[in-house]
């Protein structure tokens, strides 16, 4: 139990339904949908789409999503890949011939076709109860009337505006500047798009005037996107993957996401007695950082679109983790892995909902970099993601850019099955940090028995591109020890990521937790 003398927040407890996400309006919308008879999928879609208005620098209908979910009365975990593909006419050789060594992140070639809207329409039809007209209505309302900009959103918005170009500056700036805390943000063009989708379904987004608006924008900047690229978008049902850590089974999405990286990290960490270490001590941070370097190096070598890779089984094999664990020096930092094939980004949004019938949804939804590509369509103001920057231009690499291919993704929803039968959908935002965040959360629970809200609150560290970022929640003595071990240590300007989780306990009580690093909350009823 937390010390009530100190600042903090309690877990939220309820029985009829629960949502945890990064903005209160989205959480409240999800609860409203549940109270109207919708299920967890209806509520998750409604909240997620609204987050594109509440946190437009993080996500939007021009982006991608991944989803893990269970159905009422059945704990089998299903997965849906709602990530888009590179246009058929694009490949790495074209960009190499133009002199590029990486995909230019703020140009049309970085824009993969948005996959989230197809996924939302598919899930609404196959798993939801209320229909698109009902679940999109809250976002249509808020897009028209506006939402006041929240503190963390304003903080991030002001740091991401330089990449906005053309119509995006008109749509996402106020008088040429980022909005301040409490200022209203409206997106009437998106409201119109959602009205059409609510009435006509996915076809209204991927064909006709809305698709033509996106195509005209991209083609005008030199993109090779065609109408067929948009019309052919289809989310892919898949089977999840998992690893055992202590008394937990941690469940992740198949590639092209990098959930396998989290599983490899956990498999490596299982070779160390983490529970015997000081929870906020330097030794634990060091071992975790070294495991991350090795797991991310494997990711950079092997992971890509599942149809274009062959080493997933090797990456998740117990003997692979055992060999890598032996490379870790408990007292000395190793060199960081080779540069990632994708380009670094900071954040995304995550939403989880559990309903009274036990249906659980773990959903993550993003436009990659802050404000994505910085490109928005002229008529409707749809901000386009730059997930194509997740490809490499290295010839022959599994993640080499190729037409019709999905890039390596950073966003990963998670679920945990606990030994007592409890189920916990969760997500840890923060771009590249996400596999480390998944491993850290699992370790906080399995190794230290930390209560769920405290497990999200706890200080974080992340070995990122040669720098060990250590939040201010750690002591200066810990940072000094890590520096003596050979790490280049710094306190990050921005807190590392954010997290949301709901534990569906075996007694029927729902326990929600929400990271204070974000503006959001857990709400139940």
N, C-alpha and C positions, 0 to 999 in steps of 0.2 A: 504494500500500500504506500502511496506517495506521502511525503511530508506536507501536510496541509498548512504549515507555516510558510512554505516557499511557493513562488509562482508556479503555475502548472495548470493542467486540466485533467479532469477525470474521464475515464471511459464512459461511453453512453450505453445504457442498457434499455432494451425494449423487447417485445415479443411478437408484434404484428408485422414489422418490417423495419429495415435499416438501410441508410445510405451513408457512405463516407466519401467525400470528394473535396476538391481544393477551393470551392467557392460556395458560400451559404445559399445563394439563390438556386444553384444547380441541385444542392442537397435537398432544399425545400421542394423544388419542382419534382424531384424523384419521389419524395414522400407523398406529395399530392397525387401523383399518378397511382401510387400503391393504394392510397385511400379511396380512389375512384374505381378500384377493382382491377387495375392493371397488375401485371406480374413484374418480377425483378427485371426481365428483359425490357419491357416497356419503359420502366422507370430509368434504367441505365441509359437507354437510347435518348430519352427525353432530357436527362441531365447532361449527357455528353454533348449533344448538339447545342444546348444552351451555353455550355462552357466555351464554345467557339465565339460567343458574343461577350461573355464575362471575361475571358482570357484570350483575346484574339491573337496575341503575340505567341501563344503556345499551340493553338489548334484551330481547326475550322473545317468547313465542308470541302475545302480543297486539299484535304490530307488523307491519312491512312489510319487504320485501327487494327488491333488484334484483340480477340476475345476468348476467354475460357469461361465455361458455364456448366452448371448442372441443371437437370430438370427436376420438377417436383417429385419427391419420393424416390429419387434415384441419385446416388452419389457418383455415378460415372461422370467423368469430366470430359466435356466436348470442347473442341477448339475450332475457331474460324479465323482464317487469315484474310483480313480485309486490306491488304497492302496492294498498291498499284504497280504497274510495270512501265519500263521505258518504252517510248514509242517505237513501233516496228522498224522505222527507218533510221534509227540511231545506233551507232556502235562506237567502241573505244577507238578504232582505227581512224575514224573521222576526226576525233578530237586530238589524237596524237599527231595527225597530219597538219593540224592547225597550230601545233607547237605546245599543246597543253600537256602537263605531267599529272594534273589532277582535274577533276571535273569542276569547271567554274561554278561556284555555289550560288551565285546570284544572277544567273542567266537562264535562258529557256532550256538548255540541254540538261540542267539539273532537275527539271520538272518532270517527275513521273506522273502518270495519269492517276487522279485521286481514286482511292479504293474504298474509303470509309462509307460514302453514301450508298454504294451498292451493298456493303455489309449491313448497314442499318436497315435498308429496305428488305433484304433477305431475312434478317433476324426478326424483324417485325412480323413478317408474313409467316415464318416457320415456327417461331417460338413465342411471339407476343400474343396479346389478347385484345388490345384496344384499337389497333390500327394507326396508320401514320397520321391521319388527320387529327387525332386526339393527342398523340405524343409529340407532334411538332408544334402544336398550338402555343405552348408557353414560349418557345423560342421566337416564333413569329411575333408574338406580343412584345417581348423584350427587345427584339431587333428593331421594331418600329418605334416604341416609346423610349427606349434607352435603358441602360444600367449605369449606376454610379461606379466609377473606377475604384477598385479596392486597393489597399495600400501596397501589397506585394506586387500586384499587377502593374500599378503605376511605377514602382521601383524598376521592374523589368522592362516596361514599355520605353522608359526614357533612355535605356541603354541599348536599344535595338533598332532605333528609328533610322539610322544612317543608310541602311540597305533598302528602305522603301523607295520605290521609283514609280514615275508616271501616275496612273490611276490609284495606285496603292497609297500615295501620299495624300490624295484627296480623301480616300476612304478611311485611313487610319491615323491621320493627324488632325489636330484642331488648330486652324490658323498657322499651319506649318510646324507645329510643335506637338510633343506628346501630351496627352491629357494628364492633369494632376489628380490627386486623390479626391474623390467625390464628384469629379466632373462627369457629365453624362456622355456615354458613347452609344451611338446608334448605327445600325447597318440596314437601312431600308431595302437595299438591293438584295441582301440575303433573305430578308423577310419574303420578298416576292418569289425568290427561288424556292424557298421552303413551302410556300403556298402551292406552288405548282407540283412539287413532289408529293405533298399531302393529298393532292387531288389525283395525280396521274402516276405516282410511283417513280421508280428509278429512271424510267424513260424520259421523264421531264428534266432530269439532270444530265444524262449521258447522250441525249439526242436533242435535236431542235435548237431553239434560240439560246438556251443556257450553255449547251456545249459549243455552239457556234461563237458565243461570246468569249469563252475560254480559248478556243482555237484561234480566233482572230488576234487575240492578245499575244499568244505564244508564237504564232506564225509571223506576226509583224515584227517580232524581235529576233527572228531567225530560227525558231524552233521547227522541227520536222514532224510535229504531231499531226495526225490526220483524224477525220471523223471516225474511222474504223477503230482507232486506238481507244476512243472513248466508248463507243457502242459495245465493244467486246469485253469490257471490264466485268469480272466475275469473282466474287469472294470464294475462297477454297476451304471447305471443311477438312480438318486434319485430325490426327490423333496426337495427344500431348506426350511429353517425355517427362521422366522424373528421376530423382535420386533420393536415397535415404540418408538422413543426417540425424544421428541420435534417435529420438523417438518420433521424428517427423519424416513425412514424405513430402518433398518439395516438388511441385508439378509446374512445368514450364511449357511454352509453345515451341513447336518445331522451328527450325530455320525457314525463312530468312531472318527472323528475329534472332537475338543472341542469348536466348534463355539457356542454351547449352553451356554458355560460358559460366553462368551462375552454378549450374550443376557440376561442372568441372572444378570450380572453386571449392564447392562444398566437399567434393570427393577428395581434394587435396587437403583441406582443413581437417578432415576426419582422421588424418594421420598424425595430428598433434593434439595434445591434451589442452585444448583451449579453455575448458572449464576450470583448470587449475591455475590459469593466469589471472592477473588482475583485470577486471572488466574494462576499466578505463586506463590501463597501463600501457607502457610502450611496447612490451613484448607482444601483446595481442595485436596491436596496430601493425607492428613489423611483420609478423607471420601472415596476417591478412593481406598486407601490401605485396609481399613476395608471392603469395598464392595468386593474387590478382595479376601480377606481371606475367606469370606463367600461363594462366588461363586465357588472358587477353591475347597473348602471343599465339596460342593455339587458335583462338577465334580468328585472328588476322590471317592465319595461314589457310584455314579450312572452310570457314562458314560463308555461305552465299545462298542464293535461291536453291531450295532443296533439289530441284531438278538438275542442278549444275554442280553438285558436290558429292563426294564419295567417302569422306572421312568422319562422318558423324559418329558411327559406331566406335571407331578408334578413339575419338575425343572423349567419349563417355565410358570407355572401358576402365574397370578398376585398376588394371595394371598400368594404364597411362597415368592415372593420378598418383599411383605409388611411385613411379619413376620420377615424376615431376616433384613430388614432395621431398625426395632425397636430394634434390638440387638446392633446397633452401638451407641457407646458413642461419641458424637462430640468432647470430650476433652481428651479421653483416649484410647490408643491402646489395643486391645484384643490380646489374644494369637494366634499364627499362627495355621493353620489347621494341622491335622495329615499329616505325610509325604506322598507325592504323590505316587501313585501306579506306575508311570513311573519314569524313571531316567532322571535327568535334562540334557538338552542340550542347546546350545547357539544360533544356527542360522540355516538359510535355504536360499533358493532363492525364489523370487517372480517376476512375470512378468505380466503386463497387456497391452492389445492392444485393440484399438478401430479403426474400419475402416470407410471408407467414406459412407458405407451403414448403419452404426449404429450398426453393430455387435460388441459386447463388450465381452472380455474374461478376466477373473480373474483366474490366474493359480499359484499354489504353488507346489514346487517340492523339495524333500529333501532326504538325506540319514541318517537323525536323528543326531547323534553326529558328531562332526568334524571328517571327514574321516570315518564316519559310524562305522562299526565293526572293522576297521583296516585290514580286510581280502580282498584280491584281487585275482581273478582267475589267474592261472599261465600263460595261453597262451595269453589271450586278455586283461588282466589287468583291468577287471571289478571290481570296488570297491563295496563291498556288504554293504547294509544298516544294521543297528542294531535295527530296529523298534521293534523287539521282546522284547527289554528291556522296552518297553512301557507296557508290561503285568505286572500283579502282580502274585505272587505265593501264595497269600492268598486263602485258600480253600473256595469255595463258593462265592467268590467275582464276580460281573458281569464281571470284566476285568481279571479274572483268565486265565492264559495261557492254551490254548487248541488247538489241531490240527485242521487246517482248519478255524481258527478264526482270525479275524483282531484285532490288538491291539489298545488301545487308542492312538490317534495321537495328536501331538501338532500343526500340520500345518493346517491353515484355510484361504482359500480365502474369500474375502468379496465383497459385493456390497451394495451401498446405493442408495435408491430412495429418491430424494428430493421433497419437496412439490410443487415446480414449474415445475416438470416434468423432471428435470435433472437426469441423471443416472451416478453413479460413481463406477466403479470397483476399488478396492483397496486391499492392503495387508500390514500387519505390521509384519515384520520378528522378530525373537528373541526367538524362542523356546517357553518356558512357558509363556513368556511375551505377546504372541499374543492376547489373549482375552482382557487383560488390554490395549494393544495398540489399538485394535479396539474400545474399549469403550472410550479411551482418544481422539482418532481422531474424533469420533462422537460428543463428548462433546466439543472439540475445535471448531467445526463447528456450532453445534446447540446452545450451551450455550454462546459462545463468538464471533461468527461470524467471526472467523479467516479465512483469505484467505488460499486456499488449500496448497500452498507451505509453507507458514508460519506455518500451522497446522502440517505439517510433521517436520519442523525444530525445533519446540518448545521443550524445555527441558522435560525430562521424569523421572518418578520415578516408582519403582516397588517393591512391598512387596513379597519377594522371600525367602522361607524356613527360616523364622524368622528374616530376615534382610531387612530393607527398603533401597533399592538402589536408590540414588538420584544423578542424573547427575550434572556435574559441572555448568550447566546452571542455577541452583538454587543458591540462596545466602546462605552464611554461617548462616545468621539469620534464614532462613527457616529451615535449618538442625538442628539448635539449638532448635527451637520451637518443631520440630517433636521429637527430643530426649527427651525433657521435657514431651511430651505426652506419653512417654513410648516406642517409637520405637527404635530399634537398627539400627542406621543410618550409612551408609557408602557410599563413592563415588566409583562407580564401575570402575575397571581398563579399561574395554571396554565399549564404548557407548552402550546404550540399544537398540538393534535391528536395524531396518532400515525399510523404508516404501516407497511405490510407489502408485500412484493414477492417474487416468485420469477422469476428469469431462466432460461428454458429455452434453454440454449446450443445452438449448432449441433453441438457435439461430443458431445451427449447428457448432459452434466453439468448438474445443476440447482443454481442458486445462490440461496439464500434469505437474505433480510434482514428484520430486525424492529426497529422503532423503540424505543429505550430509554425513550421517554416513557411507555411502557406496561409492563405486567408480563410481556408475552408473549415469544415467541421463534420462531425458525424451526427446525424439526426435519426431518431427512431420514433415509432408510435405503437 
